[in-house]
């Protein structure tokens, strides 16, 4: 018997309110899975970002670092 079938069998024995809670929990898990899948960076996006970085000049941050205080007390 599959897990889905076991859940079905067990849920048939529950009172209506508790069965609704199980259904709500299933909906929550599905939404959580969808959100997790949607927020995962796409491989293509990462490749594009690294390509942009590779096109930057080697010294593109030098001016910015020079603008920052080097001593902690100067922060």
PDB file of N, CA, C, O and CB in Angstrom:
ATOM      1  N   UNK A   1       0.854  -1.176   0.000  1.00  0.00           N
ATOM      2  CA  UNK A   1       0.000   0.000   0.000  1.00  0.00           C
ATOM      3  C   UNK A   1       0.901   1.241   0.000  1.00  0.00           C
ATOM      4  O   UNK A   1       1.862   1.319   0.766  1.00  0.00           O
ATOM      5  CB  UNK A   1      -0.973  -0.003   1.235  1.00  0.00           C
ATOM      6  N   UNK A   2       0.581   2.205  -0.865  1.00  0.00           N
ATOM      7  CA  UNK A   2       1.386   3.419  -0.965  1.00  0.00           C
ATOM      8  C   UNK A   2       1.101   4.352   0.218  1.00  0.00           C
ATOM      9  O   UNK A   2       0.119   4.179   0.941  1.00  0.00           O
ATOM     10  CB  UNK A   2       1.106   4.142  -2.301  1.00  0.00           C
ATOM     11  N   UNK A   3       1.955   5.316   0.394  1.00  0.00           N
ATOM     12  CA  UNK A   3       1.770   6.300   1.469  1.00  0.00           C
ATOM     13  C   UNK A   3       0.466   7.064   1.261  1.00  0.00           C
ATOM     14  O   UNK A   3      -0.275   7.304   2.214  1.00  0.00           O
ATOM     15  CB  UNK A   3       2.967   7.285   1.528  1.00  0.00           C
ATOM     16  N   UNK A   4       0.187   7.447   0.010  1.00  0.00           N
ATOM     17  CA  UNK A   4      -1.058   8.167  -0.278  1.00  0.00           C
ATOM     18  C   UNK A   4      -2.275   7.333   0.125  1.00  0.00           C
ATOM     19  O   UNK A   4      -3.242   7.862   0.674  1.00  0.00           O
ATOM     20  CB  UNK A   4      -1.136   8.530  -1.775  1.00  0.00           C
ATOM     21  N   UNK A   5      -2.223   6.041  -0.149  1.00  0.00           N
ATOM     22  CA  UNK A   5      -3.333   5.158   0.227  1.00  0.00           C
ATOM     23  C   UNK A   5      -3.453   5.042   1.742  1.00  0.00           C
ATOM     24  O   UNK A   5      -4.561   5.006   2.279  1.00  0.00           O
ATOM     25  CB  UNK A   5      -3.146   3.766  -0.393  1.00  0.00           C
ATOM     26  N   UNK A   6      -2.321   4.983   2.429  1.00  0.00           N
ATOM     27  CA  UNK A   6      -2.351   4.937   3.899  1.00  0.00           C
ATOM     28  C   UNK A   6      -2.947   6.217   4.473  1.00  0.00           C
ATOM     29  O   UNK A   6      -3.754   6.173   5.402  1.00  0.00           O
ATOM     30  CB  UNK A   6      -0.933   4.719   4.463  1.00  0.00           C
ATOM     31  N   UNK A   7      -2.550   7.344   3.920  1.00  0.00           N
ATOM     32  CA  UNK A   7      -3.114   8.614   4.384  1.00  0.00           C
ATOM     33  C   UNK A   7      -4.619   8.639   4.155  1.00  0.00           C
ATOM     34  O   UNK A   7      -5.378   9.076   5.020  1.00  0.00           O
ATOM     35  CB  UNK A   7      -2.445   9.804   3.666  1.00  0.00           C
ATOM     36  N   UNK A   8      -5.047   8.171   2.992  1.00  0.00           N
ATOM     37  CA  UNK A   8      -6.474   8.114   2.689  1.00  0.00           C
ATOM     38  C   UNK A   8      -7.215   7.231   3.689  1.00  0.00           C
ATOM     39  O   UNK A   8      -8.249   7.626   4.229  1.00  0.00           O
ATOM     40  CB  UNK A   8      -6.695   7.595   1.266  1.00  0.00           C
ATOM     41  N   UNK A   9      -6.681   6.036   3.933  1.00  0.00           N
ATOM     42  CA  UNK A   9      -7.327   5.110   4.866  1.00  0.00           C
ATOM     43  C   UNK A   9      -7.432   5.713   6.266  1.00  0.00           C
ATOM     44  O   UNK A   9      -8.484   5.649   6.904  1.00  0.00           O
ATOM     45  CB  UNK A   9      -6.554   3.787   4.924  1.00  0.00           C
ATOM     46  N   UNK A  10      -6.347   6.288   6.727  1.00  0.00           N
ATOM     47  CA  UNK A  10      -6.338   6.878   8.067  1.00  0.00           C
ATOM     48  C   UNK A  10      -7.288   8.075   8.155  1.00  0.00           C
ATOM     49  O   UNK A  10      -7.984   8.259   9.154  1.00  0.00           O
ATOM     50  CB  UNK A  10      -4.915   7.309   8.447  1.00  0.00           C
ATOM     51  N   UNK A  11      -7.304   8.879   7.095  1.00  0.00           N
ATOM     52  CA  UNK A  11      -8.141  10.079   7.137  1.00  0.00           C
ATOM     53  C   UNK A  11      -9.633   9.744   7.106  1.00  0.00           C
ATOM     54  O   UNK A  11     -10.446  10.531   7.592  1.00  0.00           O
ATOM     55  CB  UNK A  11      -7.796  10.993   5.971  1.00  0.00           C
ATOM     56  N   UNK A  12     -10.004   8.605   6.551  1.00  0.00           N
ATOM     57  CA  UNK A  12     -11.413   8.204   6.529  1.00  0.00           C
ATOM     58  C   UNK A  12     -11.949   7.972   7.944  1.00  0.00           C
ATOM     59  O   UNK A  12     -13.154   8.075   8.177  1.00  0.00           O
ATOM     60  CB  UNK A  12     -11.591   6.932   5.685  1.00  0.00           C
ATOM     61  N   UNK A  13     -11.061   7.660   8.883  1.00  0.00           N
ATOM     62  CA  UNK A  13     -11.481   7.370  10.257  1.00  0.00           C
ATOM     63  C   UNK A  13     -11.547   8.630  11.122  1.00  0.00           C
ATOM     64  O   UNK A  13     -11.998   8.575  12.266  1.00  0.00           O
ATOM     65  CB  UNK A  13     -10.528   6.365  10.890  1.00  0.00           C
ATOM     66  N   UNK A  14     -11.102   9.755  10.584  1.00  0.00           N
ATOM     67  CA  UNK A  14     -11.082  10.991  11.363  1.00  0.00           C
ATOM     68  C   UNK A  14     -12.432  11.696  11.307  1.00  0.00           C
ATOM     69  O   UNK A  14     -13.166  11.586  10.325  1.00  0.00           O
ATOM     70  CB  UNK A  14      -9.979  11.924  10.855  1.00  0.00           C
ATOM     71  N   UNK A  15     -12.745  12.423  12.377  1.00  0.00           N
ATOM     72  CA  UNK A  15     -13.918  13.308  12.305  1.00  0.00           C
ATOM     73  C   UNK A  15     -13.687  14.383  11.232  1.00  0.00           C
ATOM     74  O   UNK A  15     -12.547  14.663  10.863  1.00  0.00           O
ATOM     75  CB  UNK A  15     -14.200  13.973  13.698  1.00  0.00           C
ATOM     76  N   UNK A  16     -14.757  14.967  10.746  1.00  0.00           N
ATOM     77  CA  UNK A  16     -14.693  15.920   9.631  1.00  0.00           C
ATOM     78  C   UNK A  16     -13.710  17.066   9.896  1.00  0.00           C
ATOM     79  O   UNK A  16     -12.925  17.414   9.013  1.00  0.00           O
ATOM     80  CB  UNK A  16     -16.079  16.490   9.358  1.00  0.00           C
ATOM     81  N   UNK A  17     -13.739  17.650  11.077  1.00  0.00           N
ATOM     82  CA  UNK A  17     -12.869  18.786  11.378  1.00  0.00           C
ATOM     83  C   UNK A  17     -11.395  18.394  11.284  1.00  0.00           C
ATOM     84  O   UNK A  17     -10.600  19.121  10.688  1.00  0.00           O
ATOM     85  CB  UNK A  17     -13.178  19.338  12.775  1.00  0.00           C
ATOM     86  N   UNK A  18     -11.024  17.255  11.865  1.00  0.00           N
ATOM     87  CA  UNK A  18      -9.636  16.808  11.827  1.00  0.00           C
ATOM     88  C   UNK A  18      -9.213  16.418  10.410  1.00  0.00           C
ATOM     89  O   UNK A  18      -8.063  16.633  10.027  1.00  0.00           O
ATOM     90  CB  UNK A  18      -9.437  15.630  12.777  1.00  0.00           C
ATOM     91  N   UNK A  19     -10.128  15.848   9.637  1.00  0.00           N
ATOM     92  CA  UNK A  19      -9.825  15.522   8.245  1.00  0.00           C
ATOM     93  C   UNK A  19      -9.543  16.807   7.464  1.00  0.00           C
ATOM     94  O   UNK A  19      -8.663  16.835   6.604  1.00  0.00           O
ATOM     95  CB  UNK A  19     -10.995  14.733   7.596  1.00  0.00           C
ATOM     96  N   UNK A  20     -10.292  17.866   7.767  1.00  0.00           N
ATOM     97  CA  UNK A  20     -10.052  19.160   7.118  1.00  0.00           C
ATOM     98  C   UNK A  20      -8.678  19.699   7.503  1.00  0.00           C
ATOM     99  O   UNK A  20      -8.005  20.303   6.667  1.00  0.00           O
ATOM    100  CB  UNK A  20     -11.152  20.177   7.501  1.00  0.00           C
ATOM    101  N   UNK A  21      -8.250  19.497   8.738  1.00  0.00           N
ATOM    102  CA  UNK A  21      -6.913  19.918   9.160  1.00  0.00           C
ATOM    103  C   UNK A  21      -5.832  19.182   8.369  1.00  0.00           C
ATOM    104  O   UNK A  21      -4.827  19.778   7.980  1.00  0.00           O
ATOM    105  CB  UNK A  21      -6.725  19.671  10.666  1.00  0.00           C
ATOM    106  N   UNK A  22      -6.042  17.885   8.132  1.00  0.00           N
ATOM    107  CA  UNK A  22      -5.089  17.109   7.325  1.00  0.00           C
ATOM    108  C   UNK A  22      -5.032  17.685   5.914  1.00  0.00           C
ATOM    109  O   UNK A  22      -3.950  17.863   5.356  1.00  0.00           O
ATOM    110  CB  UNK A  22      -5.487  15.600   7.284  1.00  0.00           C
ATOM    111  N   UNK A  23      -6.184  17.972   5.343  1.00  0.00           N
ATOM    112  CA  UNK A  23      -6.236  18.554   4.006  1.00  0.00           C
ATOM    113  C   UNK A  23      -5.542  19.917   3.969  1.00  0.00           C
ATOM    114  O   UNK A  23      -4.821  20.218   3.018  1.00  0.00           O
ATOM    115  CB  UNK A  23      -7.691  18.689   3.544  1.00  0.00           C
ATOM    116  N   UNK A  24      -5.755  20.734   4.989  1.00  0.00           N
ATOM    117  CA  UNK A  24      -5.085  22.036   5.073  1.00  0.00           C
ATOM    118  C   UNK A  24      -3.570  21.860   5.145  1.00  0.00           C
ATOM    119  O   UNK A  24      -2.822  22.621   4.531  1.00  0.00           O
ATOM    120  CB  UNK A  24      -5.586  22.824   6.301  1.00  0.00           C
ATOM    121  N   UNK A  25      -3.125  20.860   5.891  1.00  0.00           N
ATOM    122  CA  UNK A  25      -1.692  20.607   6.014  1.00  0.00           C
ATOM    123  C   UNK A  25      -1.095  20.170   4.679  1.00  0.00           C
ATOM    124  O   UNK A  25       0.012  20.577   4.327  1.00  0.00           O
ATOM    125  CB  UNK A  25      -1.428  19.541   7.083  1.00  0.00           C
ATOM    126  N   UNK A  26      -1.827  19.346   3.939  1.00  0.00           N
ATOM    127  CA  UNK A  26      -1.370  18.932   2.609  1.00  0.00           C
ATOM    128  C   UNK A  26      -1.238  20.162   1.710  1.00  0.00           C
ATOM    129  O   UNK A  26      -0.251  20.294   0.985  1.00  0.00           O
ATOM    130  CB  UNK A  26      -2.352  17.893   1.980  1.00  0.00           C
ATOM    131  N   UNK A  27      -2.215  21.059   1.750  1.00  0.00           N
ATOM    132  CA  UNK A  27      -2.156  22.284   0.951  1.00  0.00           C
ATOM    133  C   UNK A  27      -0.946  23.127   1.357  1.00  0.00           C
ATOM    134  O   UNK A  27      -0.269  23.698   0.501  1.00  0.00           O
ATOM    135  CB  UNK A  27      -3.459  23.102   1.111  1.00  0.00           C
ATOM    136  N   UNK A  28      -0.676  23.205   2.665  1.00  0.00           N
ATOM    137  CA  UNK A  28       0.487  23.942   3.160  1.00  0.00           C
ATOM    138  C   UNK A  28       1.785  23.338   2.617  1.00  0.00           C
ATOM    139  O   UNK A  28       2.668  24.068   2.166  1.00  0.00           O
ATOM    140  CB  UNK A  28       0.504  23.943   4.701  1.00  0.00           C
ATOM    141  N   UNK A  29       1.901  22.019   2.659  1.00  0.00           N
ATOM    142  CA  UNK A  29       3.107  21.358   2.164  1.00  0.00           C
ATOM    143  C   UNK A  29       3.296  21.586   0.668  1.00  0.00           C
ATOM    144  O   UNK A  29       4.419  21.797   0.210  1.00  0.00           O
ATOM    145  CB  UNK A  29       3.046  19.862   2.459  1.00  0.00           C
ATOM    146  N   UNK A  30       2.210  21.545  -0.094  1.00  0.00           N
ATOM    147  CA  UNK A  30       2.303  21.787  -1.534  1.00  0.00           C
ATOM    148  C   UNK A  30       2.768  23.219  -1.815  1.00  0.00           C
ATOM    149  O   UNK A  30       3.596  23.445  -2.698  1.00  0.00           O
ATOM    150  CB  UNK A  30       0.944  21.525  -2.211  1.00  0.00           C
ATOM    151  N   UNK A  31       2.231  24.180  -1.061  1.00  0.00           N
ATOM    152  CA  UNK A  31       2.634  25.580  -1.248  1.00  0.00           C
ATOM    153  C   UNK A  31       4.095  25.776  -0.849  1.00  0.00           C
ATOM    154  O   UNK A  31       4.833  26.503  -1.513  1.00  0.00           O
ATOM    155  CB  UNK A  31       1.727  26.522  -0.425  1.00  0.00           C
ATOM    156  N   UNK A  32       4.503  25.132   0.225  1.00  0.00           N
ATOM    157  CA  UNK A  32       5.893  25.222   0.684  1.00  0.00           C
ATOM    158  C   UNK A  32       6.841  24.662  -0.383  1.00  0.00           C
ATOM    159  O   UNK A  32       7.892  25.246  -0.650  1.00  0.00           O
ATOM    160  CB  UNK A  32       6.076  24.458   2.025  1.00  0.00           C
ATOM    161  N   UNK A  33       6.476  23.552  -0.979  1.00  0.00           N
ATOM    162  CA  UNK A  33       7.279  22.944  -2.027  1.00  0.00           C
ATOM    163  C   UNK A  33       7.348  23.849  -3.253  1.00  0.00           C
ATOM    164  O   UNK A  33       8.413  24.006  -3.851  1.00  0.00           O
ATOM    165  CB  UNK A  33       6.711  21.576  -2.408  1.00  0.00           C
ATOM    166  N   UNK A  34       6.217  24.446  -3.630  1.00  0.00           N
ATOM    167  CA  UNK A  34       6.175  25.348  -4.775  1.00  0.00           C
ATOM    168  C   UNK A  34       7.049  26.575  -4.516  1.00  0.00           C
ATOM    169  O   UNK A  34       7.799  26.999  -5.395  1.00  0.00           O
ATOM    170  CB  UNK A  34       4.723  25.774  -5.076  1.00  0.00           C
ATOM    171  N   UNK A  35       6.955  27.143  -3.321  1.00  0.00           N
ATOM    172  CA  UNK A  35       7.747  28.318  -2.966  1.00  0.00           C
ATOM    173  C   UNK A  35       9.231  27.978  -2.994  1.00  0.00           C
ATOM    174  O   UNK A  35      10.040  28.759  -3.496  1.00  0.00           O
ATOM    175  CB  UNK A  35       7.344  28.850  -1.576  1.00  0.00           C
ATOM    176  N   UNK A  36       9.584  26.833  -2.465  1.00  0.00           N
ATOM    177  CA  UNK A  36      10.983  26.405  -2.455  1.00  0.00           C
ATOM    178  C   UNK A  36      11.500  26.252  -3.878  1.00  0.00           C
ATOM    179  O   UNK A  36      12.624  26.651  -4.184  1.00  0.00           O
ATOM    180  CB  UNK A  36      11.143  25.083  -1.685  1.00  0.00           C
ATOM    181  N   UNK A  37      10.679  25.674  -4.745  1.00  0.00           N
ATOM    182  CA  UNK A  37      11.077  25.467  -6.140  1.00  0.00           C
ATOM    183  C   UNK A  37      11.195  26.808  -6.868  1.00  0.00           C
ATOM    184  O   UNK A  37      12.112  27.001  -7.666  1.00  0.00           O
ATOM    185  CB  UNK A  37      10.060  24.552  -6.864  1.00  0.00           C
ATOM    186  N   UNK A  38      10.268  27.736  -6.595  1.00  0.00           N
ATOM    187  CA  UNK A  38      10.261  29.034  -7.274  1.00  0.00           C
ATOM    188  C   UNK A  38      11.428  29.918  -6.871  1.00  0.00           C
ATOM    189  O   UNK A  38      11.875  30.746  -7.666  1.00  0.00           O
ATOM    190  CB  UNK A  38       8.972  29.753  -6.992  1.00  0.00           C
ATOM    191  N   UNK A  39      11.930  29.760  -5.652  1.00  0.00           N
ATOM    192  CA  UNK A  39      12.996  30.643  -5.172  1.00  0.00           C
ATOM    193  C   UNK A  39      14.390  30.103  -5.472  1.00  0.00           C
ATOM    194  O   UNK A  39      15.384  30.793  -5.247  1.00  0.00           O
ATOM    195  CB  UNK A  39      12.851  30.860  -3.685  1.00  0.00           C
ATOM    196  N   UNK A  40      14.466  28.904  -5.966  1.00  0.00           N
ATOM    197  CA  UNK A  40      15.768  28.320  -6.295  1.00  0.00           C
ATOM    198  C   UNK A  40      16.331  29.036  -7.523  1.00  0.00           C
ATOM    199  O   UNK A  40      15.649  29.133  -8.542  1.00  0.00           O
ATOM    200  CB  UNK A  40      15.647  26.779  -6.554  1.00  0.00           C
ATOM    201  N   UNK A  41      17.568  29.538  -7.440  1.00  0.00           N
ATOM    202  CA  UNK A  41      18.130  30.228  -8.596  1.00  0.00           C
ATOM    203  C   UNK A  41      18.230  29.293  -9.799  1.00  0.00           C
ATOM    204  O   UNK A  41      18.609  28.129  -9.672  1.00  0.00           O
ATOM    205  CB  UNK A  41      19.508  30.799  -8.255  1.00  0.00           C
ATOM    206  N   UNK A  42      17.892  29.813 -10.929  1.00  0.00           N
ATOM    207  CA  UNK A  42      17.984  29.043 -12.161  1.00  0.00           C
ATOM    208  C   UNK A  42      19.435  28.994 -12.618  1.00  0.00           C
ATOM    209  O   UNK A  42      20.170  29.973 -12.484  1.00  0.00           O
ATOM    210  CB  UNK A  42      17.081  29.650 -13.263  1.00  0.00           C
ATOM    211  N   UNK A  43      19.841  27.851 -13.156  1.00  0.00           N
ATOM    212  CA  UNK A  43      21.207  27.675 -13.624  1.00  0.00           C
ATOM    213  C   UNK A  43      21.552  28.737 -14.666  1.00  0.00           C
ATOM    214  O   UNK A  43      22.660  29.272 -14.674  1.00  0.00           O
ATOM    215  CB  UNK A  43      21.399  26.267 -14.208  1.00  0.00           C
ATOM    216  N   UNK A  44      20.598  29.034 -15.539  1.00  0.00           N
ATOM    217  CA  UNK A  44      20.839  30.030 -16.583  1.00  0.00           C
ATOM    218  C   UNK A  44      21.106  31.411 -15.981  1.00  0.00           C
ATOM    219  O   UNK A  44      21.942  32.159 -16.490  1.00  0.00           O
ATOM    220  CB  UNK A  44      19.642  30.095 -17.540  1.00  0.00           C
ATOM    221  N   UNK A  45      20.401  31.750 -14.905  1.00  0.00           N
ATOM    222  CA  UNK A  45      20.594  33.045 -14.252  1.00  0.00           C
ATOM    223  C   UNK A  45      21.991  33.143 -13.658  1.00  0.00           C
ATOM    224  O   UNK A  45      22.651  34.177 -13.763  1.00  0.00           O
ATOM    225  CB  UNK A  45      19.538  33.264 -13.160  1.00  0.00           C
ATOM    226  N   UNK A  46      22.432  32.066 -13.037  1.00  0.00           N
ATOM    227  CA  UNK A  46      23.768  32.071 -12.447  1.00  0.00           C
ATOM    228  C   UNK A  46      24.842  32.177 -13.527  1.00  0.00           C
ATOM    229  O   UNK A  46      25.826  32.899 -13.365  1.00  0.00           O
ATOM    230  CB  UNK A  46      23.986  30.806 -11.607  1.00  0.00           C
ATOM    231  N   UNK A  47      24.652  31.463 -14.616  1.00  0.00           N
ATOM    232  CA  UNK A  47      25.616  31.531 -15.721  1.00  0.00           C
ATOM    233  C   UNK A  47      25.675  32.955 -16.263  1.00  0.00           C
ATOM    234  O   UNK A  47      26.763  33.477 -16.503  1.00  0.00           O
ATOM    235  CB  UNK A  47      25.235  30.533 -16.853  1.00  0.00           C
ATOM    236  N   UNK A  48      24.522  33.590 -16.459  1.00  0.00           N
ATOM    237  CA  UNK A  48      24.485  34.964 -16.964  1.00  0.00           C
ATOM    238  C   UNK A  48      25.183  35.916 -15.997  1.00  0.00           C
ATOM    239  O   UNK A  48      25.902  36.815 -16.432  1.00  0.00           O
ATOM    240  CB  UNK A  48      23.032  35.415 -17.193  1.00  0.00           C
ATOM    241  N   UNK A  49      24.985  35.735 -14.705  1.00  0.00           N
ATOM    242  CA  UNK A  49      25.631  36.603 -13.716  1.00  0.00           C
ATOM    243  C   UNK A  49      27.147  36.450 -13.759  1.00  0.00           C
ATOM    244  O   UNK A  49      27.878  37.439 -13.713  1.00  0.00           O
ATOM    245  CB  UNK A  49      25.111  36.290 -12.307  1.00  0.00           C
ATOM    246  N   UNK A  50      27.611  35.218 -13.846  1.00  0.00           N
ATOM    247  CA  UNK A  50      29.056  35.003 -13.910  1.00  0.00           C
ATOM    248  C   UNK A  50      29.647  35.539 -15.213  1.00  0.00           C
ATOM    249  O   UNK A  50      30.784  36.011 -15.228  1.00  0.00           O
ATOM    250  CB  UNK A  50      29.374  33.516 -13.768  1.00  0.00           C
ATOM    251  N   UNK A  51      28.888  35.470 -16.303  1.00  0.00           N
ATOM    252  CA  UNK A  51      29.368  36.043 -17.562  1.00  0.00           C
ATOM    253  C   UNK A  51      29.516  37.562 -17.442  1.00  0.00           C
ATOM    254  O   UNK A  51      30.489  38.132 -17.935  1.00  0.00           O
ATOM    255  CB  UNK A  51      28.405  35.689 -18.717  1.00  0.00           C
ATOM    256  N   UNK A  52      28.557  38.211 -16.791  1.00  0.00           N
ATOM    257  CA  UNK A  52      28.659  39.657 -16.582  1.00  0.00           C
ATOM    258  C   UNK A  52      29.872  39.998 -15.720  1.00  0.00           C
ATOM    259  O   UNK A  52      30.602  40.948 -16.006  1.00  0.00           O
ATOM    260  CB  UNK A  52      27.376  40.197 -15.928  1.00  0.00           C
ATOM    261  N   UNK A  53      30.076  39.220 -14.672  1.00  0.00           N
ATOM    262  CA  UNK A  53      31.240  39.469 -13.813  1.00  0.00           C
ATOM    263  C   UNK A  53      32.548  39.268 -14.568  1.00  0.00           C
ATOM    264  O   UNK A  53      33.515  39.996 -14.347  1.00  0.00           O
ATOM    265  CB  UNK A  53      31.202  38.554 -12.592  1.00  0.00           C
ATOM    266  N   UNK A  54      32.577  38.295 -15.444  1.00  0.00           N
ATOM    267  CA  UNK A  54      33.815  38.030 -16.187  1.00  0.00           C
ATOM    268  C   UNK A  54      34.148  39.165 -17.151  1.00  0.00           C
ATOM    269  O   UNK A  54      35.301  39.310 -17.559  1.00  0.00           O
ATOM    270  CB  UNK A  54      33.697  36.715 -16.958  1.00  0.00           C
ATOM    271  N   UNK A  55      33.155  39.966 -17.517  1.00  0.00           N
ATOM    272  CA  UNK A  55      33.378  41.081 -18.428  1.00  0.00           C
ATOM    273  C   UNK A  55      33.840  42.349 -17.709  1.00  0.00           C
ATOM    274  O   UNK A  55      34.240  43.315 -18.358  1.00  0.00           O
ATOM    275  CB  UNK A  55      32.114  41.367 -19.199  1.00  0.00           C
ATOM    276  N   UNK A  56      33.790  42.354 -16.393  1.00  0.00           N
ATOM    277  CA  UNK A  56      34.198  43.537 -15.626  1.00  0.00           C
ATOM    278  C   UNK A  56      35.719  43.643 -15.655  1.00  0.00           C
ATOM    279  O   UNK A  56      36.416  42.629 -15.645  1.00  0.00           O
ATOM    280  CB  UNK A  56      33.675  43.465 -14.151  1.00  0.00           C
ATOM    281  N   UNK A  57      36.237  44.884 -15.691  1.00  0.00           N
ATOM    282  CA  UNK A  57      37.695  45.038 -15.637  1.00  0.00           C
ATOM    283  C   UNK A  57      38.233  44.537 -14.298  1.00  0.00           C
ATOM    284  O   UNK A  57      37.530  44.569 -13.288  1.00  0.00           O
ATOM    285  CB  UNK A  57      38.096  46.516 -15.856  1.00  0.00           C
ATOM    286  N   UNK A  58      39.453  44.084 -14.297  1.00  0.00           N
ATOM    287  CA  UNK A  58      40.048  43.525 -13.081  1.00  0.00           C
ATOM    288  C   UNK A  58      40.086  44.530 -11.933  1.00  0.00           C
ATOM    289  O   UNK A  58      40.004  44.141 -10.768  1.00  0.00           O
ATOM    290  CB  UNK A  58      41.453  43.036 -13.373  1.00  0.00           C
ATOM    291  N   UNK A  59      40.207  45.807 -12.250  1.00  0.00           N
ATOM    292  CA  UNK A  59      40.365  46.815 -11.195  1.00  0.00           C
ATOM    293  C   UNK A  59      39.077  47.594 -10.935  1.00  0.00           C
ATOM    294  O   UNK A  59      39.142  48.712 -10.425  1.00  0.00           O
ATOM    295  CB  UNK A  59      41.478  47.781 -11.565  1.00  0.00           C
ATOM    296  N   UNK A  60      37.926  47.050 -11.265  1.00  0.00           N
ATOM    297  CA  UNK A  60      36.694  47.820 -11.150  1.00  0.00           C
ATOM    298  C   UNK A  60      36.347  48.205  -9.710  1.00  0.00           C
ATOM    299  O   UNK A  60      35.583  49.148  -9.504  1.00  0.00           O
ATOM    300  CB  UNK A  60      35.562  47.038 -11.742  1.00  0.00           C
ATOM    301  N   UNK A  61      36.879  47.511  -8.725  1.00  0.00           N
ATOM    302  CA  UNK A  61      36.593  47.847  -7.321  1.00  0.00           C
ATOM    303  C   UNK A  61      37.693  48.667  -6.671  1.00  0.00           C
ATOM    304  O   UNK A  61      37.526  49.106  -5.534  1.00  0.00           O
ATOM    305  CB  UNK A  61      36.379  46.588  -6.523  1.00  0.00           C
ATOM    306  N   UNK A  62      38.791  48.884  -7.339  1.00  0.00           N
ATOM    307  CA  UNK A  62      39.907  49.589  -6.709  1.00  0.00           C
ATOM    308  C   UNK A  62      39.517  50.973  -6.209  1.00  0.00           C
ATOM    309  O   UNK A  62      39.852  51.331  -5.080  1.00  0.00           O
ATOM    310  CB  UNK A  62      41.054  49.709  -7.682  1.00  0.00           C
ATOM    311  N   UNK A  63      38.819  51.755  -7.020  1.00  0.00           N
ATOM    312  CA  UNK A  63      38.429  53.095  -6.596  1.00  0.00           C
ATOM    313  C   UNK A  63      37.508  53.052  -5.391  1.00  0.00           C
ATOM    314  O   UNK A  63      37.624  53.895  -4.501  1.00  0.00           O
ATOM    315  CB  UNK A  63      37.753  53.834  -7.736  1.00  0.00           C
ATOM    316  N   UNK A  64      36.609  52.106  -5.341  1.00  0.00           N
ATOM    317  CA  UNK A  64      35.672  51.994  -4.226  1.00  0.00           C
ATOM    318  C   UNK A  64      36.411  51.651  -2.933  1.00  0.00           C
ATOM    319  O   UNK A  64      36.099  52.207  -1.880  1.00  0.00           O
ATOM    320  CB  UNK A  64      34.601  50.931  -4.527  1.00  0.00           C
ATOM    321  N   UNK A  65      37.360  50.766  -2.996  1.00  0.00           N
ATOM    322  CA  UNK A  65      38.096  50.367  -1.795  1.00  0.00           C
ATOM    323  C   UNK A  65      38.901  51.545  -1.266  1.00  0.00           C
ATOM    324  O   UNK A  65      39.016  51.730  -0.055  1.00  0.00           O
ATOM    325  CB  UNK A  65      39.027  49.166  -2.091  1.00  0.00           C
ATOM    326  N   UNK A  66      39.457  52.339  -2.171  1.00  0.00           N
ATOM    327  CA  UNK A  66      40.242  53.495  -1.745  1.00  0.00           C
ATOM    328  C   UNK A  66      39.380  54.536  -1.049  1.00  0.00           C
ATOM    329  O   UNK A  66      39.887  55.298  -0.226  1.00  0.00           O
ATOM    330  CB  UNK A  66      40.944  54.122  -2.938  1.00  0.00           C
ATOM    331  N   UNK A  67      38.087  54.586  -1.359  1.00  0.00           N
ATOM    332  CA  UNK A  67      37.181  55.550  -0.740  1.00  0.00           C
ATOM    333  C   UNK A  67      36.831  55.174   0.699  1.00  0.00           C
ATOM    334  O   UNK A  67      36.417  56.034   1.477  1.00  0.00           O
ATOM    335  CB  UNK A  67      35.913  55.668  -1.562  1.00  0.00           C
ATOM    336  N   UNK A  68      36.987  53.932   1.052  1.00  0.00           N
ATOM    337  CA  UNK A  68      36.588  53.459   2.368  1.00  0.00           C
ATOM    338  C   UNK A  68      37.677  53.702   3.389  1.00  0.00           C
ATOM    339  O   UNK A  68      38.860  53.579   3.070  1.00  0.00           O
ATOM    340  CB  UNK A  68      36.239  51.987   2.319  1.00  0.00           C
ATOM    341  N   UNK A  69      37.303  54.047   4.622  1.00  0.00           N
ATOM    342  CA  UNK A  69      38.321  54.177   5.667  1.00  0.00           C
ATOM    343  C   UNK A  69      38.995  52.833   5.920  1.00  0.00           C
ATOM    344  O   UNK A  69      38.325  51.804   6.011  1.00  0.00           O
ATOM    345  CB  UNK A  69      37.697  54.717   6.973  1.00  0.00           C
ATOM    346  N   UNK A  70      40.313  52.844   6.033  1.00  0.00           N
ATOM    347  CA  UNK A  70      41.048  51.607   6.220  1.00  0.00           C
ATOM    348  C   UNK A  70      41.199  51.260   7.705  1.00  0.00           C
ATOM    349  O   UNK A  70      41.356  50.090   8.051  1.00  0.00           O
ATOM    350  CB  UNK A  70      42.416  51.710   5.562  1.00  0.00           C
ATOM    351  N   UNK A  71      41.154  52.243   8.562  1.00  0.00           N
ATOM    352  CA  UNK A  71      41.281  51.992   9.997  1.00  0.00           C
ATOM    353  C   UNK A  71      39.894  51.878  10.632  1.00  0.00           C
ATOM    354  O   UNK A  71      38.978  52.613  10.262  1.00  0.00           O
ATOM    355  CB  UNK A  71      42.102  53.117  10.681  1.00  0.00           C
ATOM    356  N   UNK A  72      39.743  50.974  11.570  1.00  0.00           N
ATOM    357  CA  UNK A  72      38.453  50.770  12.215  1.00  0.00           C
ATOM    358  C   UNK A  72      37.971  52.025  12.903  1.00  0.00           C
ATOM    359  O   UNK A  72      36.774  52.312  12.886  1.00  0.00           O
ATOM    360  CB  UNK A  72      38.534  49.640  13.210  1.00  0.00           C
ATOM    361  N   UNK A  73      38.867  52.779  13.505  1.00  0.00           N
ATOM    362  CA  UNK A  73      38.460  53.994  14.221  1.00  0.00           C
ATOM    363  C   UNK A  73      37.866  55.022  13.261  1.00  0.00           C
ATOM    364  O   UNK A  73      37.054  55.850  13.672  1.00  0.00           O
ATOM    365  CB  UNK A  73      39.658  54.604  14.969  1.00  0.00           C
ATOM    366  N   UNK A  74      38.255  54.979  12.012  1.00  0.00           N
ATOM    367  CA  UNK A  74      37.740  55.947  11.033  1.00  0.00           C
ATOM    368  C   UNK A  74      36.338  55.602  10.558  1.00  0.00           C
ATOM    369  O   UNK A  74      35.702  56.412   9.885  1.00  0.00           O
ATOM    370  CB  UNK A  74      38.671  56.027   9.841  1.00  0.00           C
ATOM    371  N   UNK A  75      35.843  54.412  10.896  1.00  0.00           N
ATOM    372  CA  UNK A  75      34.486  54.030  10.485  1.00  0.00           C
ATOM    373  C   UNK A  75      33.529  54.897  11.231  1.00  0.00           C
ATOM    374  O   UNK A  75      32.317  54.770  11.058  1.00  0.00           O
ATOM    375  CB  UNK A  75      34.191  52.525  10.746  1.00  0.00           C
TER     376      UNK A  75
END
